[in-house]
Amino acid sequence: MLYCEINIMALPRQNSINLINKTFSYIFRVQPLSLKGYYNLLQGFATWVSDGSGGGGGTFDCHLKDGSIVRSWDGFLFYARPRTSDLYAICCEEIYELENWFKLHAMGAVVDVGAYIGTYTVRATHTADLVIAIEPLPINYKALQIGIKMNDRRLRADIITINKAVAETKGKTYIYLPIESKCIDTEIAKIEGIPK
């Protein structure tokens, strides 16, 4: 996952340019499906700017108060959860790779290890014959399933989703989340029983 944190206090001119670039990235690459969704994005953006100018910084996505269903730049539907980096993954992350490499070669069998919310999985279901999506975190796995379900009208592939991690040996382990970060909703983590 990429985090694009800026500190507006440190480099005012450069960060103003970054702020404008990021704003246009979100405006032109994602489309909320409701007025409430647009309001949520606007409110999150205003909070982000306010926190940034006060030295709080963080990423724009982490300031979304409510989740929103959005249409990605290439027409797929995703649920952007509040206080996560989902929106960035949906609209801005790895566009070059998706357009110029992945979407051209997502045929036959596709295995998405660490599927997160399904930005690759969902796109592969449109062109591949079989898609296997593996995501260990329960909170991400639920978002992955929602993304697949929201795009089932475009479904071509058979899909297998697996809520496990991939490792060299079989066993159990913990995955630690940065709960202290502004970008993880601690209430979701508590509900899912994820250890702090």
N, C-alpha and C positions, 0 to 999 in steps of 0.2 A: 504494500500500500504506500502511496506517496502522500506526504503531507506538505503543503505549501504554506508554511507559516511566515508571516511578515511582521515586522515591528515598525509601525508607522513613525514612531518617535525617533528611531535610529537614523533612517535615511528618508527624510520627507519627500524629496523629489522623486527618487527611485520608487519608493513605495506608493506614491500617487499613481505612477505609471503602472505598477503591478496591480493596484486596486482597479484601475480602469480596465486593464487586460482581463483580470479575473471576472469582473462584472460582465463584460461582453462574452466571455466564454460560457458563463452560466445562462445569460439571456438567449444566446443563439444556439446553444447545444442541448437545451432541455426545455420541455414544455409541460407545465403542470396541467392536469386535466380538469381543474375546478378553480373557481374564484378563491376558494379557501386555500388552495395550493399556491396560487400567486401571492396571496396575502402572507402566507407562511414564509415564502421565499423573501418577500420584501421585508418582513419583520426580522427574519434571521440576518439579512444583509445589514439592516440598520443597527442591529445589536452588535454584529461583527465590527462594523465601522466604529461604533461607539466604544467598544472594548479595545479595539486597536489603537484608537487615538488616546485612550487612557493608559496604554501600555500593556493591556491584557493580551492582545494578539490572538493567536489560535487560528484555526482554519474556519472559513465561512460555514461549511457544512455543520460544524459542531455547535453552531448557534441556532439551528432549526429547532423550534419549540415543539412542533408537531410533525408527524410523518406525512408524506404526500405521495400520491401516485403520479409519476411523470413519464412523458414520452421522451425517449432518447433521441439524439441527433439523427439516428438511422431508423427511427420508427418503432422501436421496441418499448414495451411498458415495464416499468420497475417501480418498486416501492422504496422510496428514500426514507429511511428511519430517522427519527429525531436524534440529535447528538451523536451522530456517527459520520464517517466519511463516505457514506453511500452515494451521496449526490455527486461528489467528485469522481468516484469510480464510474458512475453512470454517464456523466456528460463530458468529462475532461481527460480521464486517465487512459493512456494507451490507445488513443484514436488512430495514430499512424499504424501501429501494429495490427489493430483490428481491420482497418480498411485495406492496407497494402500487403498483409500477410495472412492473418487468420481467416478472414471471411472468404478469401480465395481458395484456401486449402482445407476448410472444415468439411471434409467429405469422408465417407466410409464410417469408421469408428473413431470417436473423439473422446479422450479421457481428460477431464478437467480436475486436476489434483489441487486442492485448496480453492475450491470454486467460489468461496466468499458468498456474494449475493447472486451470482450467476451471470455476470456480464459477458463472459465467454460462452457459458453453457447455453443460455437462451439464444444467442446468435447461432450457435452450432446446431440447435434443434431445427433450424430452418433449412439447412443444407445437408447435414450428415444423415446416415442411416441409423446409427446408434450413438448415444451420448451417455457417458458415465461421469457423473458429477460427484466428487468426494469432498465433503466439508465437515471438519470435526466439531466446530463450535455450534452448539444448539441454537443460539440466537441468530447466527448467520445461516444455518441450515433451514430454519423456518422462512427467512427472507428469500433464500434460494427457491424453495418450493412455491412461495407466492409468485415469484418472478416467472417460473415455468408455467404456473396455472394461468397467469394473466396473459401469456403469449401463446396459449394452446391453439388458438385459431390458425396460427402460422406453423403449427407443429408438423414436422415431417418425420422426425426421427423417433425411434424408441428411446425412452429415457430410463436410466437407472440412477437413483440418488442414494448415496451412502453417507450416513452420519458417523464417520470414523476418521481417524488420522491415518496417514501412510507412514510406515517406518521400516527399518531394516529387519527388526524382529517384532514378534507378536508380544503384546503386553498392555499395560495401562500406564498412563502418566497424566500429569496436570498440564494444562495450558494456562499460563498466567496472562491476564488482561490488565492493561494500564488503567485501572479504575479511577485513579486520581486525575487522569486526563479529562479535559472538558469534552473529549470526543467519544466517550463511552457512557451510555446511560446507566448509572449505577442501579436504578430501580429494575431495569431489564435484567441486569446481571444477577441481582438478588432473587428475582422471580425464577430464573433459570437454574439457580443453585450453583452458580460458578463461584469457586473460592476466591477470596480476595488475596 
